[in-house]
Amino acid sequence: MERSIFAAIFGGFLGILALGGLAFPPYGPEFDSNPQPFAGHTSTPSLLPKPEGDWRILDPVTYENISVFPVVAPYGQDAGAFLTLEEGLATGEVLIRERGSEEMVRGRDGRPVLIPQTTGASVNQLVLVNRSKRPLLLLAGELVSGGKQDRVIGKDRIVPVGAPPLPLDVFCVEHGRWTGSSQFAAAGTIVHPSVRERAAVDQKQNEVWNAVRSGTTVQADAAAPAPMISESRLQSAIAGNAHTEAYEKIYQSGAVGVSIDDFVAEVQRRFSGATSGLKGERVVGVVVGYGGEVAWSDIFASGDLFDHYWHKLLRSYAVEALARPTVRAVASRENASEFLRRLNGRETTETEPGVYRWSEITEGRLAEIELEALQPKPMKLHRLVLHRTT
């Protein structure tokens, strides 16, 4: 009898230990010896991944089929030493010309600087001169209008002060025109994610044109609800634009049959309300989801730098939302947090000594692109993470 009682007590004690082991695992998330990479949007992690930077993600701002997660930080780098493309073109401190055009500019020492002449203009290369006293920041997807065709910048980079005329790699987003002057102006536009992905990651001109024509490159399920910008409306906009596939003219609100401006205004109103009460923090970036699936993120070195690009970025996100199926689902905060961690995969880097370092990491269908300034001090100016559509 005594032995039976003792066995029962001992067995109960072992059971309690087993339950305790389930309730309190021996390792926290920072000690996970086998972390699982982000493989899609079908599962929800139980713990938020540790962000790469000192960032905090807020609850999403939602409207129709878009979810925008503000990313905030308690401090930011001073990025005021850098000139943006829009500022430089507006003031004349930055000049962009067709390759092969005859153009002479005055250098910092007052002497004339001749932009190198070649055999003729090129679709995928322009010439840029930074005449300012600040290094110039370029972001992939920024649009410059004019010349023989409108173009978008192909890759994040920095153009230092006093640099010689730079052969600039670009992609055309205006198929069908090859006439006009050699001069370019700021468009105040960043192309939407499907086009930007093709320029920044694929770096293939035909893929860029296809993304402009199709609106989005995401492969939608046949049963998914139709997008607000349908393929037929998009083709009508192209046909009504004298068969010139100019990005800005195609994606004007009236041309595609829906009001992009109204969509942007409503998301902005909700975003402002969600971020107006921050204390000791600034919004430095966003993570964006469509129809419940997290797709994109842009994070900057400072709140001021984010503010400079925010309206252009928001419009680009809105165009993508309108071109995707109108699935009214909210992306999860856990999946959005995956876009804040550093990816673990194959890395490619490019460096201009003393100026900048560019890197790209791919992990499955995720891609992370980061631009780090090396002067006046090391600073990560921009970080992009995207979920590939193909």
C-alpha positions as CSV (number, residue, x, y, z in Angstrom):
1,M,0.0,0.0,0.0
2,E,2.8,2.4,1.0
3,R,4.6,1.7,-2.2
4,S,1.5,2.4,-4.3
5,I,1.0,5.8,-2.6
6,F,4.6,6.7,-3.1
7,A,4.5,5.8,-6.8
8,A,1.4,7.9,-7.3
9,I,3.0,10.9,-5.6
10,F,6.2,10.5,-7.6
11,G,4.3,10.2,-10.9
12,G,2.4,13.3,-10.1
13,F,5.6,15.2,-9.4
14,L,7.0,14.1,-12.8
15,G,3.9,15.3,-14.5
16,I,4.2,18.7,-13.0
17,L,7.8,19.0,-14.2
18,A,6.7,18.0,-17.7
19,L,4.0,20.7,-17.8
20,G,6.4,23.2,-16.5
21,G,8.9,22.3,-19.3
22,L,6.1,23.1,-21.8
23,A,5.2,26.3,-20.2
24,F,8.8,27.6,-19.8
25,P,11.0,26.7,-22.8
26,P,14.7,26.8,-22.0
27,Y,15.5,29.4,-24.7
28,G,14.0,32.8,-25.5
29,P,13.7,34.0,-29.1
30,E,17.1,35.6,-29.0
31,F,18.6,32.2,-28.2
32,D,16.7,30.2,-30.9
33,S,19.3,27.8,-32.4
34,N,17.2,27.2,-35.4
35,P,15.3,30.3,-36.5
36,Q,12.8,29.8,-39.3
37,P,13.1,32.2,-42.2
38,F,10.0,34.0,-43.5
39,A,8.5,31.8,-46.0
40,G,5.2,33.6,-46.8
41,H,2.1,34.9,-45.2
42,T,0.2,31.7,-44.3
43,S,1.5,31.3,-40.7
44,T,1.8,33.8,-37.8
45,P,4.8,33.7,-35.6
46,S,4.0,33.7,-31.8
47,L,6.8,36.1,-31.0
48,L,7.9,39.3,-32.8
49,P,11.3,39.0,-34.5
50,K,14.1,41.2,-33.1
51,P,14.4,44.2,-35.4
52,E,17.7,45.0,-37.0
53,G,17.6,48.6,-35.9
54,D,16.2,50.4,-32.8
55,W,12.8,50.3,-34.3
56,R,9.3,49.7,-33.0
57,I,6.3,48.8,-35.2
58,L,2.9,50.2,-34.5
59,D,-0.6,48.8,-35.3
60,P,-1.6,49.0,-38.9
61,V,-3.4,51.9,-40.6
62,T,-5.9,50.2,-42.8
63,Y,-8.1,51.2,-45.7
64,E,-9.7,49.1,-48.4
65,N,-7.1,46.5,-49.2
66,I,-4.0,48.2,-47.8
67,S,-2.3,47.9,-44.4
68,V,0.4,50.5,-43.5
69,F,2.4,49.8,-40.3
70,P,4.3,52.9,-39.1
71,V,7.9,52.1,-37.9
72,V,9.1,54.5,-35.2
73,A,12.4,55.1,-33.5
74,P,13.4,57.1,-30.4
75,Y,16.1,59.0,-32.3
76,G,17.5,59.3,-35.9
77,Q,20.7,60.2,-37.7
78,D,21.3,63.7,-38.9
79,A,20.8,63.3,-42.7
80,G,20.7,67.0,-43.4
81,A,24.1,66.8,-45.0
82,F,22.6,65.0,-48.0
83,L,20.8,66.6,-51.0
84,T,17.8,64.8,-52.5
85,L,17.2,64.5,-56.2
86,E,14.0,66.6,-56.1
87,E,15.8,69.4,-54.3
88,G,18.8,69.3,-56.6
89,L,16.8,69.4,-59.8
90,A,14.6,72.2,-58.5
91,T,17.5,74.5,-57.6
92,G,19.6,73.7,-60.6
93,E,22.4,72.2,-58.4
94,V,21.8,68.9,-60.2
95,L,21.8,68.5,-63.9
96,I,20.6,65.5,-65.8
97,R,21.0,65.2,-69.6
98,E,20.6,62.6,-72.3
99,R,23.9,60.8,-72.9
100,G,25.4,62.3,-76.0
101,S,23.8,65.7,-75.6
102,E,26.1,68.7,-75.8
103,E,26.1,70.4,-72.4
104,M,28.6,72.5,-70.6
105,V,28.3,73.3,-66.9
106,R,30.4,75.3,-64.5
107,G,32.4,73.4,-61.9
108,R,33.0,74.3,-58.3
109,D,36.2,76.2,-59.2
110,G,34.4,78.2,-61.9
111,R,35.9,76.3,-64.8
112,P,33.6,74.8,-67.4
113,V,32.9,71.1,-67.1
114,L,32.0,69.3,-70.3
115,I,29.6,66.3,-70.1
116,P,31.3,63.6,-72.1
117,Q,30.0,63.1,-75.6
118,T,29.3,59.7,-77.1
119,T,27.8,58.3,-80.3
120,G,24.3,59.0,-79.3
121,A,21.6,58.9,-76.6
122,S,20.9,55.7,-74.7
123,V,17.6,54.4,-73.3
124,N,19.3,53.0,-70.2
125,Q,21.9,55.6,-69.4
126,L,21.8,59.3,-68.7
127,V,24.6,61.7,-67.5
128,L,24.3,63.5,-64.1
129,V,26.3,66.3,-62.7
130,N,26.1,67.2,-59.0
131,R,27.1,70.9,-58.7
132,S,26.0,71.3,-55.1
133,K,28.2,71.4,-52.0
134,R,26.3,68.4,-50.6
135,P,26.5,64.7,-51.6
136,L,23.4,63.7,-53.6
137,L,21.1,60.9,-52.5
138,L,19.4,58.9,-55.3
139,L,16.7,56.3,-54.6
140,A,15.7,53.5,-57.0
141,G,12.3,54.2,-58.5
142,E,12.6,58.0,-58.5
143,L,11.2,59.4,-61.7
144,V,12.8,62.2,-63.8
145,S,10.7,63.6,-66.6
146,G,11.8,65.1,-69.9
147,G,14.5,64.2,-72.4
148,K,13.6,61.8,-75.1
149,Q,11.8,59.6,-72.6
150,D,10.8,59.7,-68.9
151,R,13.2,57.5,-66.8
152,V,13.5,56.1,-63.3
153,I,16.6,55.7,-61.2
154,G,17.8,52.1,-61.3
155,K,19.6,51.8,-58.0
156,D,20.1,53.6,-54.7
157,R,23.4,55.4,-54.6
158,I,25.2,58.6,-53.5
159,V,27.0,61.1,-55.8
160,P,29.7,62.9,-53.9
161,V,30.6,66.6,-54.0
162,G,32.9,67.5,-56.9
163,A,32.4,64.2,-58.7
164,P,32.9,64.2,-62.5
165,P,29.9,63.8,-64.8
166,L,28.3,60.5,-63.8
167,P,27.0,57.9,-66.3
168,L,23.7,57.1,-64.5
169,D,21.9,53.8,-65.1
170,V,18.2,54.2,-65.5
171,F,15.1,52.5,-66.9
172,C,12.5,53.9,-69.3
173,V,8.9,54.2,-68.1
174,E,7.6,55.9,-71.3
175,H,7.6,53.4,-74.1
176,G,6.8,54.9,-77.5
177,R,8.4,58.3,-77.4
178,W,12.0,59.1,-78.5
179,T,11.9,62.8,-79.2
180,G,12.3,66.0,-77.1
181,S,15.0,68.1,-75.5
182,S,18.0,66.8,-73.6
183,Q,16.9,68.4,-70.3
184,F,15.2,66.6,-67.4
185,A,13.2,67.9,-64.4
186,A,12.0,66.5,-61.1
187,A,8.8,64.7,-61.4
188,G,8.0,64.4,-57.7
189,T,7.1,60.8,-58.3
190,I,8.3,57.4,-57.2
191,V,7.0,54.5,-59.3
192,H,4.8,51.9,-57.5
193,P,6.3,48.8,-56.0
194,S,5.8,46.4,-58.9
195,V,7.7,48.7,-61.3
196,R,10.2,49.6,-58.6
197,E,10.9,45.9,-57.9
198,R,11.6,45.3,-61.6
199,A,14.1,48.3,-61.7
200,A,15.8,47.8,-58.4
201,V,16.0,44.0,-58.2
202,D,15.5,42.5,-61.7
203,Q,17.2,45.4,-63.5
204,K,15.6,44.4,-66.8
205,Q,14.1,47.0,-69.1
206,N,11.4,44.7,-70.6
207,E,10.3,43.7,-67.1
208,V,10.0,47.4,-66.2
209,W,7.8,48.1,-69.2
210,N,5.6,45.1,-68.5
211,A,5.1,46.2,-64.9
212,V,4.0,49.7,-66.2
213,R,1.6,48.2,-68.6
214,S,0.1,45.6,-66.3
215,G,-0.2,47.7,-63.1
216,T,0.9,44.9,-60.8
217,T,3.1,41.9,-61.3
218,V,1.5,39.9,-58.5
219,Q,-0.1,36.6,-59.7
220,A,-3.7,36.9,-58.4
221,D,-5.9,33.9,-57.8
222,A,-8.6,33.5,-60.4
223,A,-11.3,33.7,-57.7
224,A,-9.9,37.0,-56.2
225,P,-12.1,40.1,-56.5
226,A,-11.2,42.4,-59.3
227,P,-8.8,45.4,-58.7
228,M,-10.1,49.0,-58.9
229,I,-7.6,49.7,-61.7
230,S,-8.6,46.9,-64.0
231,E,-6.4,45.8,-67.0
232,S,-9.0,47.1,-69.4
233,R,-9.0,50.5,-67.8
234,L,-5.3,50.6,-67.8
235,Q,-5.2,49.7,-71.5
236,S,-7.7,52.4,-72.2
237,A,-5.5,54.9,-70.4
238,I,-2.6,53.9,-72.5
239,A,-4.6,54.1,-75.7
240,G,-6.0,57.5,-74.7
241,N,-2.4,58.8,-74.2
242,A,-1.6,58.7,-77.9
243,H,0.0,55.3,-77.5
244,T,2.8,56.7,-75.5
245,E,3.2,54.7,-72.3
246,A,4.2,57.6,-70.1
247,Y,4.0,56.5,-66.5
248,E,2.8,59.8,-65.1
249,K,0.1,60.3,-67.7
250,I,-1.2,56.7,-67.4
251,Y,-1.5,56.8,-63.7
252,Q,-3.3,60.1,-63.4
253,S,-6.5,59.7,-61.5
254,G,-8.8,60.4,-64.4
255,A,-6.9,58.2,-66.8
256,V,-7.4,55.0,-64.9
257,G,-11.0,55.6,-63.9
258,V,-10.5,55.9,-60.1
259,S,-9.3,58.7,-57.9
260,I,-5.9,57.9,-56.7
261,D,-5.8,61.2,-54.9
262,D,-8.9,60.4,-52.8
263,F,-7.3,57.0,-51.9
264,V,-4.1,58.7,-50.8
265,A,-5.9,61.4,-48.9
266,E,-7.9,58.9,-46.8
267,V,-4.8,56.8,-46.0
268,Q,-2.9,59.9,-45.1
269,R,-5.8,61.1,-42.8
270,R,-5.8,57.8,-40.9
271,F,-2.0,57.6,-40.8
272,S,-1.7,61.1,-39.3
273,G,-4.3,60.2,-36.7
274,A,-2.4,57.1,-35.7
275,T,1.0,58.8,-35.4
276,S,0.0,62.2,-34.0
277,G,0.4,61.2,-30.3
278,L,4.0,60.0,-30.4
279,K,6.2,61.2,-27.6
280,G,10.0,60.9,-27.9
281,E,9.7,59.0,-31.1
282,R,9.5,59.8,-34.8
283,V,8.2,57.8,-37.8
284,V,11.2,56.7,-39.8
285,G,9.5,54.2,-42.1
286,V,6.6,51.9,-43.0
287,V,5.8,48.3,-43.7
288,V,3.1,47.8,-46.3
289,G,0.7,44.9,-46.8
290,Y,-2.0,44.3,-49.5
291,G,-5.0,42.1,-49.0
292,G,-3.5,40.6,-45.8
293,E,-0.1,39.9,-47.3
294,V,2.9,41.9,-46.3
295,A,4.8,43.0,-49.4
296,W,7.1,46.0,-48.9
297,S,9.0,48.3,-46.5
298,D,10.9,51.5,-46.7
299,I,12.9,52.7,-43.6
300,F,15.1,55.8,-43.5
301,A,17.9,57.1,-41.3
302,S,15.7,59.9,-39.8
303,G,12.2,61.1,-39.4
304,D,13.1,64.2,-41.6
305,L,14.3,62.0,-44.4
306,F,11.2,59.9,-44.2
307,D,9.0,63.0,-44.2
308,H,10.7,64.2,-47.4
309,Y,9.8,61.0,-49.3
310,W,6.6,60.0,-47.6
311,H,3.9,61.6,-49.8
312,K,5.6,60.2,-53.0
313,L,5.9,56.8,-51.4
314,L,2.3,56.8,-50.2
315,R,1.1,57.6,-53.6
316,S,3.2,54.7,-55.0
317,Y,1.7,52.3,-52.4
318,A,-1.8,53.5,-53.3
319,V,-1.3,52.8,-57.0
320,E,-0.1,49.3,-56.2
321,A,-3.2,48.8,-53.9
322,L,-5.6,49.9,-56.6
323,A,-3.9,47.6,-59.2
324,R,-4.2,44.5,-56.9
325,P,-7.3,42.5,-56.1
326,T,-9.6,44.3,-53.6
327,V,-9.2,41.7,-50.8
328,R,-10.2,43.6,-47.7
329,A,-8.0,41.8,-45.2
330,V,-5.6,43.2,-42.6
331,A,-2.0,42.0,-42.6
332,S,-0.7,40.7,-39.2
333,R,1.7,42.7,-37.1
334,E,3.8,39.5,-36.6
335,N,4.4,39.1,-40.3
336,A,5.0,42.8,-40.7
337,S,7.7,42.6,-38.1
338,E,9.6,40.0,-40.2
339,F,10.5,42.9,-42.5
340,L,12.5,44.6,-39.7
341,R,14.9,41.8,-39.2
342,R,18.1,41.3,-41.1
343,L,17.8,38.6,-43.8
344,N,20.0,35.6,-43.7
345,G,21.1,34.7,-47.3
346,R,23.3,35.4,-50.2
347,E,24.7,39.0,-50.1
348,T,26.0,41.2,-52.9
349,T,27.8,44.4,-52.2
350,E,29.0,47.4,-54.2
351,T,31.2,50.1,-52.7
352,E,32.6,53.5,-53.7
353,P,35.4,54.0,-51.2
354,G,34.8,56.9,-48.9
355,V,31.3,57.6,-50.4
356,Y,28.8,54.7,-49.9
357,R,28.2,51.0,-49.6
358,W,25.2,49.3,-51.3
359,S,24.2,45.8,-50.4
360,E,21.5,43.3,-51.4
361,I,20.6,40.2,-49.5
362,T,18.2,37.5,-50.8
363,E,16.4,35.0,-48.6
364,G,13.8,32.9,-50.4
365,R,11.4,35.3,-52.0
366,L,12.5,38.2,-49.7
367,A,15.1,40.8,-50.8
368,E,16.8,43.4,-48.6
369,I,18.5,46.4,-50.2
370,E,20.5,48.8,-48.0
371,L,22.3,52.0,-48.7
372,E,25.0,53.1,-46.2
373,A,26.8,56.5,-46.4
374,L,30.4,56.4,-45.4
375,Q,30.9,60.1,-45.2
376,P,30.6,62.5,-43.3
377,K,30.1,59.5,-41.0
378,P,28.8,55.9,-41.4
379,M,25.0,56.1,-41.7
380,K,22.3,53.7,-43.1
381,L,20.3,56.1,-45.2
382,H,17.7,53.8,-46.6
383,R,16.6,50.2,-46.2
384,L,14.2,48.4,-48.4
385,V,12.8,44.9,-47.9
386,L,10.3,43.4,-50.4
387,H,8.5,40.1,-51.0
388,R,9.1,39.2,-54.6
389,T,6.0,38.9,-56.7
390,T,7.5,36.3,-59.0
